[in-house]
Amino acid sequence: MVKEQIKNNKKHFICEECKFAYKEEEWAKKCEEWCKKHHSCNIEITKHAIIN
């Protein structure tokens, strides 16, 4: 399950598998699903990650 985090008054969504952060919950969910299924990261998804 994607984790919500507030940092600097901004909401971020965290992939619980790889800990990458996203502005949009949709990308965090896609990332987490990919990570669980393939035990790796997908560059097309992680390019939407933000520096947390």
C-alpha positions as CSV (number, residue, x, y, z in Angstrom):
1,M,0.0,0.0,0.0
2,V,1.3,3.4,-1.0
3,K,2.3,5.6,1.9
4,E,1.4,9.3,2.1
5,Q,3.9,11.7,3.5
6,I,3.8,15.5,4.1
7,K,7.1,17.3,3.6
8,N,7.5,21.1,3.4
9,N,3.7,21.4,3.3
10,K,3.5,19.2,0.2
11,K,1.9,15.7,0.0
12,H,4.1,13.0,-1.5
13,F,3.2,9.4,-2.2
14,I,5.9,6.8,-1.4
15,C,6.3,3.4,-3.0
16,E,6.7,1.0,-0.1
17,E,8.9,-1.4,-2.1
18,C,11.6,0.9,-3.4
19,K,10.8,4.1,-1.3
20,F,10.7,6.4,-4.4
21,A,8.4,9.4,-3.9
22,Y,5.9,10.8,-6.3
23,K,3.6,13.9,-6.5
24,E,0.8,11.8,-7.9
25,E,-0.6,8.8,-6.1
26,E,-1.2,7.1,-9.4
27,W,2.5,6.9,-10.2
28,A,3.4,5.6,-6.7
29,K,0.8,2.8,-7.1
30,K,2.1,1.9,-10.6
31,C,5.6,1.9,-9.2
32,E,4.7,-0.3,-6.2
33,E,2.8,-2.8,-8.5
34,W,5.8,-3.0,-10.8
35,C,8.3,-3.5,-8.0
36,K,6.2,-6.2,-6.3
37,K,5.7,-8.1,-9.6
38,H,9.2,-7.8,-11.1
39,H,11.5,-7.1,-8.1
40,S,13.0,-4.2,-10.1
41,C,12.3,-0.6,-11.1
42,N,10.8,0.6,-14.4
43,I,12.5,3.6,-15.9
44,E,9.2,4.7,-17.5
45,I,7.6,4.9,-14.1
46,T,10.6,6.2,-12.0
47,K,11.2,9.1,-14.3
48,H,8.1,10.6,-12.6
49,A,9.7,10.2,-9.2
50,I,10.7,13.3,-7.2
51,I,13.6,14.0,-4.9
52,N,12.3,13.4,-1.4
